[in-house]
Amino acid sequence: CGIKSLDGIGLLSACPLRVLNVGRNTGICKIPDELSKLRETLEEFWCDDCQIEGPLPSSILELKNLRVLQMSNNKLTSVPDDIDLLFELRNLCLDRNEITQVPESMKSLCQLESLMLRNNKLEVLPDGVPGSTMSRLKMLCISSNRLKTLPQSLSECTSLETLHANSNRLTLIPIGIADHLTKLKRINLSNNQLDFLDSSFWDRFGRPDEITGRCDQDDKCVVYVGQNPLEEQFHGTSTQHPSTSDVGSQEIKAS
């Protein structure tokens, strides 16, 4: 649209505005404080592909009825501790930013169904993000970050259906994912540094295909674990292919 500024956006408070989409306007580099004037009615705010820099703007946190927040492909660097003020939030997408950390308070977003943090600079997720308090979360997308581990609380997020954690630096995943996350329909752990997974993982999902890295044993869940050192566990030339029970008898390094 060629919009370069959101100055004057507060005037829209005179209308019962539920959805505001200002995405794909690269001239927008600031969210004005007056956005908070839309707090009574605004439920969806779309601001993808702009030039917003720094922390997530504080005026957004005053939008108490917000259910959808889409701010992918900006230059955001952090998420404030009081993100939990957005207690009605269902979908949060902050893909393709420069975020280095998210706060533990995010675990209080109890209504959240989709959390998308792909292509950022995350090195760690706080305990509880996700976890048992995020009881409606169905989709977690954290691929293309710098994560080395995932919080053990992930195995307590029993509502989860989709987990994309590919293209990180994972050497460990939480114990109990296969046993406790029974609603999972899709897992992508490919292109990490995993060299071992616990026996319950293989018991449920089966061994990976040598070419695709796909595990097909659970017909209700698609699993990808290719491009990890653990492939040598099954397809290396120096070792025989272990049975599932053989995997379980070895020391667990990652689960």
Backbone bond lengths (Angstrom), bond angles and torsions (degrees), N, CA, C in turn:
res aa  C-N    CA-C-N  psi(-1)  N-CA   C-N-CA  omega(-1)  CA-C   N-CA-C  phi
1 C - - - 1.461 - - 1.510 112.51 -
2 G 1.324 117.86 -18.75 1.452 121.15 -178.90 1.513 113.82 81.53
3 I 1.337 118.59 18.12 1.469 122.14 177.49 1.529 108.98 -69.57
4 K 1.313 116.37 131.96 1.459 120.84 -178.20 1.523 113.14 -112.55
5 S 1.307 117.02 -11.61 1.464 120.36 -177.94 1.523 110.15 -154.53
6 L 1.345 114.81 148.79 1.465 120.79 175.10 1.520 111.41 -104.89
7 D 1.302 116.50 15.33 1.461 119.90 176.25 1.528 109.46 -60.06
8 G 1.321 115.49 133.78 1.458 120.79 -178.29 1.509 113.60 91.25
9 I 1.350 116.33 1.08 1.463 120.29 -177.11 1.529 111.69 -62.35
10 G 1.333 116.21 -24.17 1.461 120.46 -179.72 1.515 113.70 -63.60
11 L 1.331 117.01 -20.64 1.465 120.75 178.96 1.526 111.91 -63.57
12 L 1.342 115.41 -21.57 1.472 119.20 -179.53 1.521 112.12 -72.71
13 S 1.331 116.47 -6.21 1.466 119.21 178.92 1.523 111.50 -65.04
14 A 1.344 116.81 -17.17 1.464 120.62 177.64 1.520 111.71 -73.59
15 C 1.344 116.36 -12.53 1.474 121.48 179.49 1.533 109.13 -107.34
16 P 1.313 118.30 150.32 1.471 121.13 175.68 1.532 110.62 -78.06
17 L 1.338 115.99 65.28 1.462 121.66 -173.38 1.527 110.99 -78.64
18 R 1.333 116.96 122.74 1.459 121.76 179.29 1.521 112.46 -102.16
19 V 1.336 117.11 -34.02 1.464 121.34 -176.27 1.519 109.05 -127.36
20 L 1.345 115.51 130.49 1.460 121.24 176.51 1.522 108.31 -128.81
21 N 1.337 116.32 117.76 1.457 122.01 -179.43 1.526 108.80 -120.57
22 V 1.341 115.56 111.12 1.465 120.95 178.07 1.527 110.31 -119.99
23 G 1.324 116.21 21.68 1.458 121.14 -177.52 1.515 113.98 -65.65
24 R 1.345 115.18 161.89 1.460 123.98 177.72 1.525 112.65 62.06
25 N 1.312 114.94 35.18 1.461 121.03 172.81 1.524 107.24 -120.75
26 T 1.305 115.93 93.30 1.470 120.25 -173.27 1.523 112.73 -70.13
27 G 1.320 117.89 -7.26 1.457 120.25 176.11 1.517 112.84 -80.39
28 I 1.338 116.67 -15.32 1.462 119.99 -179.38 1.526 109.38 -81.31
29 C 1.319 116.11 115.74 1.465 120.25 -178.98 1.530 112.26 -122.59
30 K 1.334 116.89 2.32 1.462 120.24 -177.60 1.523 110.10 -149.21
31 I 1.334 115.75 140.87 1.461 121.86 172.58 1.524 107.38 -101.60
32 P 1.316 119.15 113.94 1.474 120.77 -176.66 1.519 112.49 -71.11
33 D 1.337 115.25 155.80 1.461 120.88 179.41 1.519 111.94 -60.60
34 E 1.318 116.90 -28.96 1.466 119.99 -175.99 1.523 113.27 -68.80
35 L 1.328 117.31 -8.23 1.466 118.98 173.91 1.522 110.38 -58.11
36 S 1.320 116.26 -30.99 1.470 120.60 -178.46 1.525 112.88 -62.47
37 K 1.331 117.97 -16.30 1.460 121.22 178.03 1.532 112.02 -67.16
38 L 1.333 115.91 -13.30 1.465 120.08 179.79 1.528 111.83 -92.22
39 R 1.324 116.02 11.73 1.469 120.89 -171.06 1.526 114.41 -60.91
40 E 1.305 118.27 -28.57 1.461 120.35 -173.58 1.522 113.33 -74.27
41 T 1.327 117.68 -29.39 1.472 119.55 -173.24 1.519 114.67 -121.73
42 L 1.340 118.42 -24.89 1.472 120.01 -171.70 1.527 111.51 -69.41
43 E 1.335 116.16 125.88 1.458 122.57 -179.69 1.527 112.36 -114.13
44 E 1.329 117.22 -23.77 1.463 120.08 -179.99 1.522 109.64 -135.25
45 F 1.341 116.09 129.65 1.464 121.34 176.76 1.527 108.31 -127.82
46 W 1.331 115.83 117.32 1.452 123.58 -178.58 1.527 108.51 -112.02
47 C 1.327 116.35 119.02 1.457 120.96 -179.18 1.535 108.95 -141.77
48 D 1.326 115.85 47.37 1.464 121.22 178.48 1.533 110.43 -75.88
49 D 1.329 115.28 156.70 1.469 121.59 170.89 1.520 113.00 56.39
50 C 1.322 115.96 44.18 1.461 121.07 173.68 1.531 108.10 -116.44
51 Q 1.303 117.87 -153.98 1.461 121.05 -177.14 1.534 111.16 -131.17
52 I 1.340 116.88 38.58 1.457 121.14 -178.98 1.529 109.36 -73.56
53 E 1.322 116.57 125.41 1.463 121.71 -176.35 1.520 111.46 -112.00
54 G 1.344 115.12 159.20 1.459 121.20 173.29 1.516 113.49 81.11
55 P 1.334 117.30 -158.51 1.467 121.10 -179.83 1.521 111.80 -64.07
56 L 1.314 116.35 158.00 1.458 120.83 172.68 1.526 108.20 -55.58
57 P 1.336 118.52 124.86 1.467 121.52 -173.66 1.528 113.60 -56.24
58 S 1.322 115.82 137.06 1.460 121.37 -176.06 1.524 112.48 -65.51
59 S 1.330 117.44 -29.06 1.468 119.91 -179.46 1.523 111.52 -62.82
60 I 1.327 117.24 -28.99 1.466 120.89 178.36 1.522 110.48 -66.10
61 L 1.319 116.22 -34.33 1.463 120.78 -177.24 1.518 112.61 -68.72
62 E 1.310 117.53 -11.31 1.458 121.37 178.15 1.529 112.55 -90.93
63 L 1.317 116.03 -2.07 1.472 120.21 -179.60 1.518 108.46 -84.57
64 K 1.313 116.03 78.82 1.460 123.10 -167.49 1.520 114.25 -64.23
65 N 1.323 118.28 -19.62 1.468 121.05 -179.53 1.527 113.08 -101.42
66 L 1.330 116.08 9.23 1.459 120.09 -176.05 1.529 111.51 -65.70
67 R 1.323 115.28 130.83 1.462 121.63 177.91 1.517 112.40 -112.25
68 V 1.315 116.98 -28.73 1.463 121.91 -179.81 1.524 108.96 -128.57
69 L 1.333 116.13 125.90 1.461 121.48 174.94 1.519 108.30 -128.35
70 Q 1.315 116.04 113.72 1.464 123.19 -178.69 1.523 108.95 -118.04
71 M 1.342 116.37 110.40 1.463 120.58 179.03 1.522 110.71 -136.92
72 S 1.314 116.22 44.46 1.457 119.91 178.86 1.523 111.19 -73.90
73 N 1.316 114.83 156.75 1.464 122.49 175.32 1.526 112.32 57.43
74 N 1.325 115.27 52.05 1.457 122.55 169.13 1.531 107.26 -120.82
75 K 1.327 116.56 -151.76 1.461 120.60 178.72 1.525 110.22 -129.20
76 L 1.317 115.83 37.73 1.461 121.33 178.92 1.520 110.27 -67.76
77 T 1.329 116.75 140.29 1.462 121.07 -177.19 1.522 113.63 -111.72
78 S 1.334 118.04 -19.39 1.461 119.58 -177.52 1.528 111.24 -158.91
79 V 1.329 113.61 162.46 1.467 121.91 176.24 1.529 106.53 -115.80
80 P 1.331 119.09 125.21 1.469 121.45 -175.49 1.524 113.06 -68.69
81 D 1.329 114.93 157.74 1.460 120.86 -179.07 1.518 112.60 -60.32
82 D 1.331 116.63 -31.97 1.467 118.96 -176.45 1.524 112.79 -88.69
83 I 1.329 117.02 27.80 1.465 121.31 173.24 1.527 110.15 -59.00
84 D 1.333 116.78 -24.06 1.460 119.81 -178.95 1.527 113.06 -69.68
85 L 1.344 117.55 -5.11 1.463 120.29 172.95 1.523 111.09 -66.24
86 L 1.318 116.25 -22.27 1.469 121.03 178.26 1.528 108.99 -86.96
87 F 1.316 115.51 60.98 1.467 121.02 -170.74 1.520 113.79 -71.30
88 E 1.345 118.07 -11.29 1.458 120.66 177.61 1.532 112.45 -95.09
89 L 1.301 116.57 0.66 1.471 120.97 -173.21 1.527 111.96 -63.52
90 R 1.340 115.16 130.49 1.470 122.18 176.81 1.529 111.76 -105.72
91 N 1.326 115.98 -40.71 1.467 120.47 -176.86 1.525 110.10 -129.29
92 L 1.322 115.58 123.82 1.458 121.43 178.62 1.526 108.55 -125.18
93 C 1.335 115.99 117.00 1.460 121.39 -179.76 1.518 109.54 -122.63
94 L 1.334 115.70 114.20 1.459 122.49 178.44 1.527 109.96 -126.59
95 D 1.315 116.67 32.56 1.465 121.60 178.54 1.525 111.33 -58.75
96 R 1.330 114.36 154.13 1.469 122.78 171.09 1.536 112.67 53.23
97 N 1.324 113.74 55.74 1.454 121.34 171.71 1.531 108.41 -124.63
98 E 1.311 117.32 -156.66 1.469 121.37 -179.59 1.526 110.06 -126.28
99 I 1.323 115.46 35.06 1.464 122.19 -175.11 1.527 110.23 -73.65
100 T 1.331 115.63 128.71 1.463 121.01 -178.47 1.528 112.92 -100.55
101 Q 1.331 117.32 -20.23 1.459 119.96 178.91 1.521 110.71 -159.54
102 V 1.315 115.28 155.79 1.461 121.54 173.25 1.525 107.60 -122.96
103 P 1.332 118.26 149.83 1.461 120.83 -174.67 1.517 113.41 -80.66
104 E 1.310 115.43 155.83 1.462 121.10 177.18 1.522 111.11 -63.20
105 S 1.334 116.97 -26.10 1.463 121.20 -179.29 1.522 112.40 -62.51
106 M 1.319 117.35 -16.21 1.458 120.18 178.64 1.528 111.47 -61.25
107 K 1.324 116.92 -23.49 1.464 120.00 179.98 1.521 112.20 -66.33
108 S 1.357 116.73 -13.05 1.456 120.62 178.83 1.520 113.18 -86.04
109 L 1.326 117.26 0.83 1.462 121.02 176.62 1.528 108.21 -80.53
110 C 1.307 114.94 75.66 1.472 121.69 -169.62 1.523 113.73 -70.01
111 Q 1.342 117.08 -19.15 1.459 120.46 -179.01 1.527 112.30 -92.13
112 L 1.315 116.89 -5.66 1.463 120.69 -172.90 1.528 111.58 -64.87
113 E 1.330 115.72 131.48 1.457 122.20 179.30 1.528 112.29 -110.01
114 S 1.330 116.57 -26.21 1.464 120.84 -177.78 1.522 109.44 -140.06
115 L 1.335 116.35 126.00 1.461 122.51 177.90 1.519 108.05 -125.85
116 M 1.332 115.95 116.62 1.457 121.03 -174.16 1.526 109.05 -123.89
117 L 1.340 114.90 115.22 1.465 122.39 -176.34 1.522 111.03 -131.02
118 R 1.296 117.46 32.97 1.466 121.47 -176.25 1.524 111.59 -69.61
119 N 1.327 114.66 152.41 1.464 121.67 174.07 1.538 112.20 56.03
120 N 1.314 114.72 53.98 1.459 121.48 171.65 1.525 108.76 -122.61
121 K 1.331 117.37 -156.10 1.462 121.47 -178.66 1.525 110.77 -124.50
122 L 1.318 115.73 34.05 1.460 121.12 -178.49 1.520 111.41 -69.66
123 E 1.326 116.52 132.69 1.465 121.63 175.63 1.517 111.76 -108.71
124 V 1.326 116.53 -18.07 1.466 120.56 -179.15 1.521 109.01 -156.08
125 L 1.332 115.74 149.91 1.463 122.36 169.59 1.524 107.79 -110.08
126 P 1.332 118.06 136.62 1.461 119.54 -179.98 1.515 112.11 -68.26
127 D 1.312 116.30 153.98 1.457 120.58 177.92 1.529 109.33 -58.91
128 G 1.315 115.84 134.39 1.454 120.88 -178.38 1.514 113.80 97.18
129 V 1.320 117.04 -8.60 1.478 121.93 179.02 1.525 109.08 -118.82
130 P 1.359 115.10 92.09 1.465 126.63 -3.36 1.522 110.91 -89.38
131 G 1.343 114.47 174.02 1.452 119.75 178.55 1.512 110.58 -166.53
132 S 1.313 115.86 -161.42 1.469 120.95 -173.40 1.524 112.62 -65.61
133 T 1.338 118.25 -28.82 1.465 119.86 -179.04 1.526 112.23 -72.19
134 M 1.334 117.40 -21.38 1.471 121.13 179.22 1.518 107.88 -92.79
135 S 1.310 114.75 65.44 1.459 121.78 -166.95 1.523 114.70 -77.07
136 R 1.337 117.96 -3.29 1.466 121.02 177.88 1.523 112.52 -113.85
137 L 1.310 116.88 1.44 1.458 120.47 -176.69 1.530 110.83 -68.65
138 K 1.324 115.74 123.04 1.459 121.48 -179.91 1.523 112.58 -108.61
139 M 1.325 116.86 -29.78 1.459 120.49 -175.26 1.520 110.88 -129.73
140 L 1.338 116.04 126.33 1.458 123.09 174.38 1.517 108.12 -126.06
141 C 1.323 116.40 115.12 1.467 122.34 -179.48 1.521 108.80 -119.47
142 I 1.335 116.08 109.45 1.470 121.64 -175.95 1.524 110.64 -131.65
143 S 1.312 116.81 25.61 1.459 121.12 -178.36 1.524 111.52 -68.91
144 S 1.318 115.52 159.40 1.467 123.13 176.25 1.517 112.36 58.83
145 N 1.335 115.08 50.88 1.453 122.60 170.60 1.532 108.44 -122.98
146 R 1.332 116.76 -153.44 1.464 121.18 -178.99 1.521 111.10 -124.90
147 L 1.327 115.38 28.42 1.456 121.56 -175.09 1.531 111.55 -70.89
148 K 1.333 115.88 133.39 1.459 121.40 176.79 1.531 111.76 -102.31
149 T 1.323 115.58 -26.85 1.467 120.94 177.14 1.529 108.30 -141.86
150 L 1.310 115.07 167.04 1.459 122.57 173.02 1.522 107.68 -119.33
151 P 1.324 119.00 148.10 1.471 120.03 -177.69 1.522 112.25 -63.67
152 Q 1.327 116.22 143.26 1.454 120.57 179.03 1.523 111.02 -60.02
153 S 1.331 116.63 -26.39 1.470 121.05 179.95 1.524 112.37 -62.55
154 L 1.334 117.81 -17.12 1.469 120.46 177.94 1.520 111.26 -54.75
155 S 1.318 117.10 -37.23 1.464 120.92 -178.16 1.528 112.41 -69.54
156 E 1.352 117.30 -8.24 1.459 121.64 178.40 1.525 112.03 -98.00
157 C 1.321 116.39 -3.93 1.471 120.43 -179.65 1.527 107.81 -88.62
158 T 1.314 115.99 76.40 1.458 121.80 -168.09 1.529 114.44 -73.32
159 S 1.321 117.37 -9.63 1.469 120.59 177.79 1.530 112.37 -82.60
160 L 1.328 117.21 -9.96 1.465 121.60 -171.27 1.528 111.57 -64.97
161 E 1.337 115.04 132.60 1.464 122.20 178.31 1.528 112.40 -113.93
162 T 1.320 117.03 -29.69 1.464 121.08 -177.54 1.515 109.74 -132.15
163 L 1.336 116.23 128.78 1.455 122.36 176.35 1.522 108.76 -130.37
164 H 1.321 116.37 112.30 1.457 122.12 175.08 1.527 107.94 -111.54
165 A 1.316 116.46 107.86 1.464 121.65 179.74 1.524 110.62 -129.89
166 N 1.313 116.43 24.95 1.453 121.31 -179.13 1.533 111.24 -71.95
167 S 1.306 115.45 161.83 1.469 122.95 176.37 1.525 112.13 58.37
168 N 1.324 115.15 48.92 1.455 122.59 170.67 1.531 108.19 -120.50
169 R 1.319 116.25 -152.32 1.466 121.37 177.30 1.526 110.06 -126.43
170 L 1.323 115.47 32.21 1.453 121.16 -173.71 1.521 112.04 -62.61
171 T 1.325 115.14 129.16 1.459 121.54 170.51 1.524 110.19 -111.71
172 L 1.330 116.66 -14.83 1.458 122.52 -178.83 1.518 110.00 -138.95
173 I 1.301 116.63 146.71 1.457 121.88 165.82 1.527 107.35 -129.21
174 P 1.317 118.74 156.01 1.461 120.69 -173.04 1.531 113.69 -63.10
175 I 1.303 114.93 143.87 1.459 121.33 172.66 1.526 109.36 -67.01
176 G 1.309 117.01 137.27 1.455 121.35 173.75 1.510 116.04 99.37
177 I 1.326 117.70 -0.47 1.467 119.38 179.63 1.533 110.93 -57.49
178 A 1.312 116.59 -47.62 1.464 120.14 -177.28 1.522 112.04 -66.72
179 D 1.327 116.61 -35.37 1.465 120.44 -176.83 1.526 113.15 -78.53
180 H 1.336 116.07 -39.02 1.466 119.68 -170.08 1.525 114.29 -98.38
181 L 1.325 117.45 -29.92 1.464 119.50 -177.24 1.525 109.43 -91.26
182 T 1.308 114.74 74.20 1.465 121.17 -172.37 1.525 113.53 -76.55
183 K 1.330 118.50 -12.62 1.461 121.47 -178.70 1.527 112.83 -93.72
184 L 1.307 116.81 0.58 1.456 120.22 -177.92 1.527 112.00 -58.57
185 K 1.339 114.90 134.58 1.463 121.65 176.90 1.529 111.99 -117.05
186 R 1.314 115.77 -20.45 1.462 119.13 -178.47 1.529 109.89 -154.54
187 I 1.339 115.38 130.68 1.460 122.21 175.40 1.522 108.48 -132.59
188 N 1.314 116.64 131.07 1.460 120.52 174.16 1.521 108.44 -126.03
189 L 1.330 115.93 109.94 1.458 123.13 178.14 1.527 111.17 -117.50
190 S 1.310 116.16 16.59 1.465 120.04 -175.44 1.526 111.54 -69.74
191 N 1.326 114.55 159.32 1.469 122.54 176.42 1.527 111.99 58.64
192 N 1.320 115.08 53.67 1.456 122.02 173.15 1.527 108.61 -127.93
193 Q 1.330 117.15 -156.86 1.459 121.55 179.95 1.527 110.86 -122.85
194 L 1.328 115.22 30.81 1.462 121.05 178.99 1.530 110.06 -72.02
195 D 1.325 116.35 126.64 1.463 118.61 176.41 1.523 112.46 -116.38
196 F 1.350 116.46 -1.48 1.460 119.51 177.85 1.520 109.80 -161.40
197 L 1.329 116.61 142.94 1.462 123.04 173.40 1.522 107.64 -131.28
198 D 1.332 117.03 149.39 1.459 119.16 -173.98 1.521 112.16 -70.53
199 S 1.294 115.75 163.16 1.462 121.84 -172.51 1.529 113.33 -61.10
200 S 1.347 117.69 -31.55 1.467 119.57 -179.45 1.527 111.16 -64.80
201 F 1.327 116.81 -30.54 1.462 120.80 177.81 1.522 109.96 -64.57
202 W 1.326 116.46 -49.06 1.465 119.99 -179.14 1.525 111.39 -70.39
203 D 1.331 116.86 -33.35 1.463 119.50 179.11 1.525 111.45 -61.73
204 R 1.305 116.37 -37.63 1.464 120.02 -178.26 1.531 112.32 -83.59
205 F 1.325 116.35 -45.17 1.469 119.54 -169.85 1.530 114.48 -101.03
206 G 1.320 117.72 -16.23 1.458 120.56 179.93 1.524 112.86 82.37
207 R 1.336 114.65 176.13 1.463 120.27 -178.20 1.527 111.22 -80.14
208 P 1.332 117.70 150.56 1.467 120.76 -178.26 1.525 112.72 -75.78
209 D 1.323 114.95 146.23 1.456 120.57 172.90 1.526 109.17 -65.35
210 E 1.319 115.81 138.96 1.466 120.66 -174.84 1.522 112.42 -62.82
211 I 1.315 117.94 -31.93 1.457 121.13 -176.42 1.537 111.69 -92.54
212 T 1.318 116.97 -47.65 1.469 120.26 -173.53 1.528 113.95 -91.84
213 G 1.330 117.35 -19.77 1.452 120.33 -175.60 1.514 113.28 72.79
214 R 1.315 116.24 16.16 1.467 121.71 -176.80 1.528 110.83 -95.29
215 C 1.333 115.11 137.94 1.463 121.74 174.77 1.525 108.44 -103.57
216 D 1.326 117.08 126.33 1.466 120.65 -170.70 1.533 114.26 -116.60
217 Q 1.310 117.82 7.52 1.460 118.39 -173.52 1.529 112.87 -66.81
218 D 1.342 117.34 -38.48 1.458 121.31 177.57 1.530 107.84 -90.71
219 D 1.335 116.50 107.01 1.466 119.57 -175.15 1.526 113.18 -72.79
220 K 1.333 117.53 -2.79 1.464 120.66 177.72 1.523 112.53 -101.79
221 C 1.335 116.68 -3.10 1.460 119.89 -176.40 1.523 110.33 -141.95
222 V 1.327 116.55 123.75 1.459 122.56 176.74 1.524 108.37 -88.99
223 V 1.324 117.13 126.37 1.463 122.04 -175.45 1.522 110.13 -127.58
224 Y 1.341 115.82 131.41 1.458 121.57 175.65 1.522 109.73 -122.21
225 V 1.327 116.06 126.61 1.469 121.30 178.81 1.531 111.35 -131.91
226 G 1.321 117.28 18.38 1.462 121.25 -177.84 1.519 112.66 -66.16
227 Q 1.324 115.87 166.62 1.461 123.29 178.39 1.525 112.28 57.66
228 N 1.320 114.74 43.19 1.461 122.82 173.06 1.528 108.38 -128.72
229 P 1.325 118.16 153.21 1.470 119.73 176.24 1.512 113.86 -58.55
230 L 1.343 117.62 -23.10 1.466 120.32 -178.40 1.520 112.05 -64.81
231 E 1.332 117.30 -14.07 1.467 119.34 176.73 1.528 110.81 -59.59
232 E 1.334 116.54 -31.29 1.456 120.67 179.09 1.521 111.18 -65.24
233 Q 1.322 115.53 -24.13 1.459 120.96 178.47 1.528 110.84 -62.23
234 F 1.336 115.65 -30.75 1.452 120.61 -177.78 1.524 112.79 -109.59
235 H 1.329 117.62 -33.88 1.450 120.34 -170.01 1.524 114.24 -119.91
236 G 1.341 116.25 4.55 1.461 118.56 179.50 1.525 111.53 -65.81
237 T 1.293 116.74 149.40 1.465 120.89 -176.97 1.522 112.39 -77.34
238 S 1.335 117.00 -19.91 1.449 119.21 -174.89 1.524 113.16 -92.24
239 T 1.335 117.85 -7.50 1.454 120.84 -178.96 1.515 110.53 -130.20
240 Q 1.329 115.66 153.70 1.454 120.32 175.23 1.513 109.37 -80.46
241 H 1.321 116.51 156.53 1.453 120.24 177.52 1.515 109.38 -69.15
242 P 1.366 117.74 119.83 1.462 119.02 179.73 1.511 111.20 -78.38
243 S 1.320 115.40 151.39 1.456 119.46 171.92 1.516 108.33 -76.85
244 T 1.328 116.70 169.50 1.455 120.35 179.10 1.512 111.06 -58.77
245 S 1.342 117.29 -39.37 1.456 120.21 179.78 1.513 111.37 -67.51
246 D 1.348 116.93 -32.47 1.460 120.02 177.21 1.520 110.48 -64.72
247 V 1.329 116.35 -39.43 1.461 120.75 179.17 1.523 109.50 -60.89
248 G 1.302 116.29 -43.88 1.449 120.61 -176.99 1.499 113.50 -67.30
249 S 1.335 119.41 -22.02 1.442 121.73 -176.64 1.515 112.75 -84.18
250 Q 1.341 117.45 -9.66 1.441 120.89 -178.98 1.518 110.42 -88.98
251 E 1.321 115.43 163.12 1.461 120.20 179.25 1.511 110.19 -63.44
252 I 1.316 117.03 133.26 1.466 121.39 -179.33 1.522 108.96 -81.94
253 K 1.325 114.61 118.51 1.465 119.53 174.17 1.501 111.21 -98.81
254 A 1.342 116.25 -32.63 1.451 119.81 -179.37 1.511 108.56 -145.90
255 S 1.317 116.49 147.63 1.456 120.32 178.35 1.493 109.37 -150.88
